[in-house]
Amino acid sequence: MNKPGKRFPLSLAELDDRGSRSAHTDENRTRTPQTATRNAAGNHGQGSAARAPRESLAPAVTPAPEARRTNPVPETRRTSLVSETRRTSNMAAVAALPQERQSPMVSDAVRRAMVERVAQQGVRDQKVLAALEAVPRHLFIEPALASQAYIDASLPIGHHQTISQPYIVARMIEVMRDNANGGKLDRVLEIGTGCGYQAAVLSLVATEVYSIERIRPLHELAKTNLRPLRIANIRLQYGDGMLGLPQVAPFDGIILAAAGMEVPAQLLEQLSIGGRLVAPVGGRHQVLQLIERKSRFDWSTATLEDCHFVPLRPGTA
Ligand code: SAH
């Protein structure tokens, strides 16, 4: 499994295909220690799997030395492992990209204007806004729609799915970053890679980004879109994101880019203590929820705002 010489994006795609497993999400979402304990117990061993040695999922890309962990380490130590320098250099790498398909409609100025609109809507986190400005969204959209890339709207990416609206991408990441560690994020997980846009934004605010997609052609599309950006700290996985990635848990942050009627208990179990999960929840009417893990058996939930996402679905396609 460990192929340190290889680079993004083939890393996680080479893992066992866990997508054929069905999801088990019927339990109540955890709000109290009591229900959390029950969910953990009904988690089909995910809790213990979450503490499996990390060597079982060695990344194909070489992570920053400070991010390479062979054993679980205490939370207090983990926070000090995050490298600001590394994140800054990722940002520089993306910003320095040759802008393919460059045209007046997709120029830097147009992208800056989009970021200003996102800021006007209330996103304050400068690091998130800078990341949004650095990622060329038009490269994640089919050429025919590229002129709309910097409108603050979701757009079709095929297979009845959409690239998320820039505002909501920024808002979710801002909320995830508003943690007790001053915004430091070591390892984060995204459910619903789609075309890979949000993963690229996340790569500029977290040391390691894992992203799962259940539709094979979209997983491939994300690889194709991300490859020219040469982002070394994203690992893509084809599979059912409702199961999370217990092999590499815990995560300091988890973002769901698709809405379920509840947040899968497996994902709550894969949050680190102090970790934050941001997810759309609901059917026709959806709200953005923030769930923070307070202790081993204790999660808090806050409802933030209305939103609209494609549905979270079990299994793979
Ligand atoms: N993150 C994307 C948004 C993609 S739309 C962006 O940057 O714009 C949401 C994606 O979630 C879809 O591609 C959909 O296929 C995927 N999805 C839905 N349920 C899923 C599941 N259980 N596991 C993984 N991906 C899922």
Boltz pocket constraint, residues with backbone or C-beta under 6 A from the ligand:
constraints:
  - pocket:
      binder: B
      contacts: [[A, 161], [A, 162], [A, 163], [A, 164], [A, 165], [A, 191], [A, 192], [A, 193], [A, 194], [A, 195], [A, 196], [A, 197], [A, 198], [A, 199], [A, 212], [A, 213], [A, 214], [A, 215], [A, 218], [A, 239], [A, 240], [A, 241], [A, 242], [A, 257], [A, 258], [A, 310], [A, 311], [A, 312], [A, 313], [A, 314], [A, 315]]
      max_distance: 6.0
